[in-house]
Amino acid sequence: MSIENNRKVLLMFVGYLFLGGLLWLIFFSGGKKKELPSSPALINLHESNNDLERFIEYLEGGWSAISEIKGKWPVFGTALFVFIRNENYHSKRSRLSIDEFVGKSAFDKDALHDLAKAAASKGLLKFDGDAVDLRDTPTLDELLKKLFR
């Protein structure tokens, strides 16, 4: 009987050591970590932040700012509508009137109409003359890639 008791005690002791080791790994193994080299995902994140900063400059600059990207006005217009929708309304909301975009950028109502028409002509969004439908529109990241690359 004493051999069986010794075995039980030994198994319990080994079990506690194993449990202690697991707890040590969980709570104390996250100490100093080597700095990893820049990964492509981090580089892409940095590039997308630069694209967003450039886009916001165009957004605030109006027609004079976007004159240098004249051939990409449909993409810019779509990105403008998606960006304003995401910033001011629920990102799943798909149909918004042009009046809801007025005052949220440097573009007036007529300019927003022109941008919506240009985007609709390229099939990037749907526009009925009063409201834009962003249901099947590409994401903002995809639009910024098209705009700046």
Backbone as CSV, one residue per row, in Angstrom:
resi,resn,N_x,N_y,N_z,CA_x,CA_y,CA_z,C_x,C_y,C_z
1,MET,0.780,-1.183,0.000,0.000,0.000,0.000,0.836,1.267,0.000
2,SER,1.940,1.223,0.584,2.770,2.416,0.631,3.361,2.735,-0.740
3,ILE,3.590,1.701,-1.561,4.107,1.946,-2.908,3.036,2.659,-3.738
4,GLU,1.761,2.252,-3.594,0.679,2.913,-4.322,0.515,4.353,-3.852
5,ASN,0.638,4.601,-2.569,0.550,5.969,-2.053,1.703,6.822,-2.571
6,ASN,2.896,6.232,-2.598,4.052,6.967,-3.124,3.860,7.314,-4.594
7,ARG,3.274,6.373,-5.362,3.007,6.639,-6.770,2.015,7.786,-6.933
8,LYS,0.949,7.756,-6.143,-0.047,8.819,-6.214,0.564,10.162,-5.872
9,VAL,1.381,10.195,-4.827,2.026,11.441,-4.418,2.968,11.918,-5.515
10,LEU,3.722,10.983,-6.093,4.653,11.336,-7.162,3.902,11.863,-8.385
11,LEU,2.795,11.219,-8.780,2.006,11.686,-9.920,1.394,13.053,-9.635
12,MET,0.940,13.264,-8.402,0.392,14.574,-8.046,1.486,15.638,-8.122
13,PHE,2.678,15.307,-7.621,3.796,16.254,-7.652,4.163,16.596,-9.097
14,VAL,4.242,15.599,-9.973,4.561,15.829,-11.390,3.448,16.647,-12.040
15,GLY,2.219,16.363,-11.696,1.094,17.125,-12.227,1.158,18.584,-11.827
16,TYR,1.483,18.848,-10.547,1.617,20.238,-10.090,2.781,20.946,-10.781
17,LEU,3.890,20.240,-10.992,5.015,20.838,-11.723,4.613,21.184,-13.154
18,PHE,3.899,20.259,-13.808,3.447,20.496,-15.168,2.492,21.693,-15.215
19,LEU,1.544,21.741,-14.303,0.599,22.852,-14.227,1.329,24.162,-13.946
20,GLY,2.301,24.119,-13.040,3.098,25.326,-12.742,3.861,25.801,-13.970
21,GLY,4.417,24.859,-14.726,5.133,25.220,-15.943,4.215,25.864,-16.975
22,LEU,3.020,25.322,-17.139,2.053,25.920,-18.063,1.662,27.324,-17.627
23,LEU,1.400,27.500,-16.341,1.053,28.830,-15.842,2.202,29.811,-16.049
24,TRP,3.432,29.339,-15.831,4.603,30.192,-16.048,4.670,30.643,-17.507
25,LEU,4.455,29.715,-18.426,4.485,30.052,-19.845,3.383,31.044,-20.205
26,ILE,2.210,30.828,-19.640,1.089,31.699,-19.968,1.322,33.121,-19.476
27,PHE,1.781,33.264,-18.237,1.862,34.595,-17.635,3.206,35.297,-17.794
28,PHE,4.287,34.560,-17.936,5.593,35.209,-17.914,6.429,35.031,-19.168
29,SER,5.924,34.383,-20.190,6.755,34.161,-21.376,6.706,35.324,-22.352
30,GLY,5.885,36.324,-22.138,5.756,37.423,-23.081,6.734,38.550,-22.817
31,GLY,7.816,38.307,-22.159,8.799,39.332,-21.810,9.386,40.032,-23.012
32,LYS,10.679,40.031,-23.103,11.357,40.716,-24.205,11.260,39.871,-25.462
33,LYS,10.763,40.502,-26.507,10.666,39.819,-27.788,11.573,40.526,-28.783
34,LYS,12.129,39.742,-29.672,12.966,40.327,-30.711,12.105,41.170,-31.625
35,GLU,12.669,42.257,-32.103,11.949,43.078,-33.056,11.970,42.385,-34.395
36,LEU,10.797,42.181,-34.935,10.698,41.498,-36.217,10.905,42.496,-37.352
37,PRO,11.484,42.053,-38.434,11.625,42.959,-39.573,10.245,43.328,-40.104
38,SER,10.186,44.424,-40.818,8.907,44.875,-41.365,8.333,43.813,-42.283
39,SER,7.112,43.486,-42.042,6.451,42.484,-42.877,5.687,43.205,-43.990
40,PRO,5.375,42.502,-45.061,4.596,43.125,-46.140,3.267,43.676,-45.648
41,ALA,2.650,43.005,-44.671,1.368,43.500,-44.158,1.543,44.863,-43.513
42,LEU,2.636,45.056,-42.774,2.873,46.353,-42.140,3.192,47.415,-43.182
43,ILE,3.913,47.047,-44.210,4.234,47.993,-45.273,2.949,48.411,-45.984
44,ASN,2.070,47.434,-46.264,0.802,47.754,-46.920,-0.063,48.640,-46.048
45,LEU,-0.040,48.402,-44.728,-0.805,49.242,-43.818,-0.272,50.667,-43.860
46,HIS,1.051,50.825,-43.894,1.659,52.150,-43.960,1.287,52.839,-45.278
47,GLU,1.340,52.087,-46.386,0.984,52.657,-47.681,-0.477,53.091,-47.700
48,SER,-1.357,52.276,-47.106,-2.777,52.635,-47.119,-3.021,53.871,-46.260
49,ASN,-2.246,54.061,-45.180,-2.376,55.280,-44.384,-1.938,56.495,-45.191
50,ASN,-0.864,56.354,-45.969,-0.418,57.451,-46.825,-1.469,57.764,-47.882
51,ASP,-2.071,56.731,-48.458,-3.125,56.923,-49.449,-4.302,57.655,-48.827
52,LEU,-4.672,57.275,-47.616,-5.801,57.919,-46.948,-5.484,59.382,-46.643
53,GLU,-4.258,59.659,-46.228,-3.863,61.051,-45.970,-3.932,61.881,-47.251
54,ARG,-3.430,61.335,-48.360,-3.498,62.044,-49.643,-4.942,62.263,-50.059
55,PHE,-5.766,61.236,-49.869,-7.170,61.340,-50.226,-7.854,62.446,-49.424
56,ILE,-7.581,62.515,-48.133,-8.202,63.548,-47.291,-7.752,64.942,-47.730
57,GLU,-6.500,65.077,-48.166,-6.045,66.370,-48.695,-6.860,66.758,-49.935
58,TYR,-7.105,65.790,-50.829,-7.933,66.061,-52.003,-9.358,66.396,-51.585
59,LEU,-9.868,65.677,-50.611,-11.232,65.881,-50.123,-11.419,67.296,-49.594
60,GLU,-10.418,67.785,-48.882,-10.492,69.123,-48.302,-10.141,70.208,-49.307
61,GLY,-9.443,69.846,-50.389,-8.976,70.829,-51.353,-9.950,71.207,-52.442
62,GLY,-10.939,70.358,-52.688,-11.926,70.669,-53.718,-11.396,70.414,-55.121
63,TRP,-12.031,71.093,-56.108,-11.694,70.882,-57.514,-10.238,71.206,-57.816
64,SER,-9.720,72.254,-57.213,-8.331,72.624,-57.519,-7.359,71.532,-57.083
65,ALA,-7.680,70.855,-56.002,-6.788,69.795,-55.516,-6.846,68.554,-56.391
66,ILE,-8.031,68.242,-56.927,-8.140,67.003,-57.707,-7.899,67.215,-59.201
67,SER,-7.520,68.423,-59.586,-7.268,68.671,-61.004,-6.119,67.813,-61.534
68,GLU,-5.188,67.434,-60.673,-4.055,66.611,-61.117,-4.434,65.149,-61.337
69,ILE,-5.590,64.726,-60.855,-6.030,63.342,-61.076,-7.301,63.321,-61.926
70,LYS,-7.365,64.208,-62.898,-8.580,64.400,-63.716,-9.104,63.098,-64.306
71,GLY,-8.261,62.240,-64.785,-8.703,60.984,-65.389,-9.279,60.003,-64.380
72,LYS,-9.086,60.264,-63.105,-9.557,59.337,-62.073,-10.687,59.936,-61.234
73,TRP,-11.372,60.930,-61.757,-12.477,61.542,-61.014,-13.578,60.549,-60.648
74,PRO,-13.942,59.597,-61.531,-14.967,58.638,-61.113,-14.553,57.826,-59.876
75,VAL,-13.297,57.397,-59.843,-12.807,56.643,-58.684,-12.758,57.549,-57.458
76,PHE,-12.290,58.783,-57.641,-12.251,59.729,-56.521,-13.660,59.987,-55.988
77,GLY,-14.614,60.205,-56.889,-15.991,60.468,-56.465,-16.564,59.313,-55.666
78,THR,-16.323,58.101,-56.136,-16.814,56.928,-55.408,-16.159,56.841,-54.038
79,ALA,-14.840,57.055,-53.996,-14.132,57.024,-52.712,-14.662,58.104,-51.771
80,LEU,-14.958,59.272,-52.317,-15.509,60.363,-51.511,-16.826,59.938,-50.872
81,PHE,-17.732,59.364,-51.664,-19.025,58.953,-51.124,-18.876,57.832,-50.096
82,VAL,-18.014,56.863,-50.376,-17.801,55.762,-49.429,-17.171,56.284,-48.140
83,PHE,-16.172,57.152,-48.259,-15.501,57.699,-47.074,-16.472,58.482,-46.197
84,ILE,-17.238,59.385,-46.810,-18.178,60.201,-46.022,-19.248,59.317,-45.393
85,ARG,-19.724,58.321,-46.142,-20.708,57.401,-45.573,-20.131,56.669,-44.359
86,ASN,-18.912,56.152,-44.493,-18.293,55.400,-43.400,-18.022,56.281,-42.188
87,GLU,-17.674,57.542,-42.405,-17.344,58.442,-41.304,-18.576,59.012,-40.605
88,ASN,-19.677,59.162,-41.304,-20.826,59.869,-40.751,-22.077,59.020,-40.570
89,TYR,-22.126,57.893,-41.221,-23.310,57.047,-41.155,-22.857,55.618,-40.926
90,HIS,-23.798,54.703,-40.784,-23.459,53.295,-40.618,-22.866,52.778,-41.932
91,SER,-21.766,52.040,-41.843,-21.071,51.601,-43.062,-21.898,50.627,-43.894
92,LYS,-22.934,50.046,-43.341,-23.792,49.142,-44.113,-24.922,49.886,-44.821
93,ARG,-25.083,51.164,-44.515,-26.135,51.937,-45.176,-25.730,52.138,-46.633
94,SER,-26.625,51.802,-47.549,-26.209,51.817,-48.947,-26.756,52.999,-49.738
95,ARG,-27.915,53.506,-49.400,-28.518,54.572,-50.210,-28.547,55.867,-49.410
96,LEU,-27.909,56.904,-49.981,-27.888,58.214,-49.339,-28.155,59.285,-50.391
97,SER,-28.887,60.310,-49.994,-29.143,61.406,-50.936,-27.922,62.317,-51.002
98,ILE,-27.800,63.033,-52.096,-26.679,63.955,-52.276,-26.682,65.003,-51.162
99,ASP,-27.870,65.428,-50.725,-27.967,66.435,-49.664,-27.268,65.987,-48.375
100,GLU,-27.210,64.678,-48.129,-26.547,64.169,-46.926,-25.028,64.318,-46.995
101,PHE,-24.493,64.537,-48.188,-23.045,64.689,-48.359,-22.612,66.160,-48.374
102,VAL,-23.566,67.055,-48.569,-23.245,68.484,-48.661,-22.729,68.971,-47.309
103,GLY,-21.630,69.730,-47.357,-21.040,70.289,-46.142,-20.040,69.376,-45.458
104,LYS,-19.853,68.173,-45.966,-18.923,67.235,-45.345,-17.599,67.152,-46.105
105,SER,-17.465,67.974,-47.144,-16.225,68.060,-47.917,-16.176,69.454,-48.537
106,ALA,-15.151,69.695,-49.329,-15.007,71.004,-49.979,-15.855,71.101,-51.253
107,PHE,-16.637,70.069,-51.556,-17.421,70.036,-52.773,-18.865,70.443,-52.489
108,ASP,-19.402,71.333,-53.339,-20.793,71.748,-53.175,-21.715,70.719,-53.833
109,LYS,-23.005,70.985,-53.787,-23.994,70.031,-54.278,-23.818,69.734,-55.771
110,ASP,-23.547,70.773,-56.569,-23.360,70.561,-58.012,-22.125,69.704,-58.288
111,ALA,-21.056,69.959,-57.557,-19.833,69.171,-57.732,-20.069,67.718,-57.334
112,LEU,-20.814,67.514,-56.261,-21.125,66.146,-55.833,-21.975,65.432,-56.888
113,HIS,-22.914,66.156,-57.507,-23.705,65.587,-58.604,-22.790,65.166,-59.747
114,ASP,-21.843,66.044,-60.116,-20.926,65.734,-61.221,-20.076,64.507,-60.902
115,LEU,-19.569,64.435,-59.673,-18.752,63.285,-59.282,-19.592,62.001,-59.265
116,ALA,-20.819,62.090,-58.786,-21.695,60.911,-58.763,-22.008,60.440,-60.182
117,LYS,-22.269,61.378,-61.101,-22.531,61.017,-62.504,-21.318,60.335,-63.116
118,ALA,-20.131,60.886,-62.849,-18.903,60.301,-63.399,-18.689,58.889,-62.853
119,ALA,-18.915,58.705,-61.557,-18.735,57.381,-60.955,-19.765,56.392,-61.490
120,ALA,-20.998,56.854,-61.665,-22.048,55.975,-62.189,-21.764,55.595,-63.638
121,SER,-21.164,56.507,-64.402,-20.858,56.204,-65.805,-19.827,55.086,-65.933
122,LYS,-18.999,54.918,-64.912,-17.994,53.845,-64.910,-18.484,52.603,-64.169
123,GLY,-19.727,52.636,-63.676,-20.296,51.478,-62.991,-19.796,51.280,-61.570
124,LEU,-19.191,52.304,-60.991,-18.665,52.167,-59.636,-19.744,52.313,-58.564
125,LEU,-20.819,53.005,-58.891,-21.962,53.154,-57.996,-23.189,53.421,-58.835
126,LYS,-24.341,53.436,-58.193,-25.586,53.748,-58.899,-26.040,55.129,-58.452
127,PHE,-26.506,55.928,-59.429,-26.929,57.292,-59.147,-28.188,57.573,-59.943
128,ASP,-29.230,58.026,-59.240,-30.501,58.287,-59.917,-30.797,59.772,-60.077
129,GLY,-29.815,60.618,-59.860,-30.006,62.061,-59.976,-30.214,62.746,-58.640
130,ASP,-30.618,61.985,-57.635,-30.849,62.559,-56.307,-30.090,61.819,-55.211
131,ALA,-29.866,60.523,-55.396,-29.231,59.715,-54.355,-28.230,58.751,-54.984
132,VAL,-27.221,58.401,-54.197,-26.239,57.402,-54.622,-26.548,56.101,-53.892
133,ASP,-26.344,55.004,-54.600,-26.519,53.678,-54.015,-25.147,53.023,-53.973
134,LEU,-24.654,52.782,-52.768,-23.300,52.262,-52.582,-23.289,50.765,-52.268
135,ARG,-24.373,50.074,-52.590,-24.501,48.661,-52.215,-23.388,47.799,-52.810
136,ASP,-23.102,47.918,-54.082,-22.108,47.069,-54.746,-20.797,47.804,-55.018
137,THR,-20.550,48.830,-54.253,-19.358,49.648,-54.433,-18.144,48.968,-53.807
138,PRO,-16.966,49.087,-54.432,-15.752,48.542,-53.812,-15.473,49.209,-52.462
139,THR,-14.638,48.565,-51.666,-14.286,49.125,-50.360,-13.408,50.361,-50.546
140,LEU,-13.286,51.137,-49.492,-12.455,52.343,-49.554,-11.006,51.987,-49.857
141,ASP,-10.491,50.929,-49.260,-9.107,50.529,-49.528,-8.896,50.192,-51.004
142,GLU,-9.833,49.462,-51.586,-9.719,49.122,-53.015,-9.763,50.378,-53.880
143,LEU,-10.637,51.302,-53.523,-10.750,52.534,-54.298,-9.477,53.383,-54.182
144,LEU,-8.901,53.457,-52.988,-7.673,54.236,-52.814,-6.525,53.614,-53.591
145,LYS,-6.481,52.295,-53.663,-5.442,51.635,-54.471,-5.603,51.994,-55.942
146,LYS,-6.846,51.982,-56.437,-7.097,52.357,-57.838,-6.741,53.823,-58.085
147,LEU,-6.985,54.639,-57.084,-6.778,56.075,-57.241,-5.295,56.444,-57.262
148,PHE,-4.501,55.823,-56.423,-3.106,56.260,-56.264,-2.064,55.293,-56.820
149,ARG,-2.463,54.189,-57.408,-1.461,53.276,-57.942,-1.746,52.912,-59.358
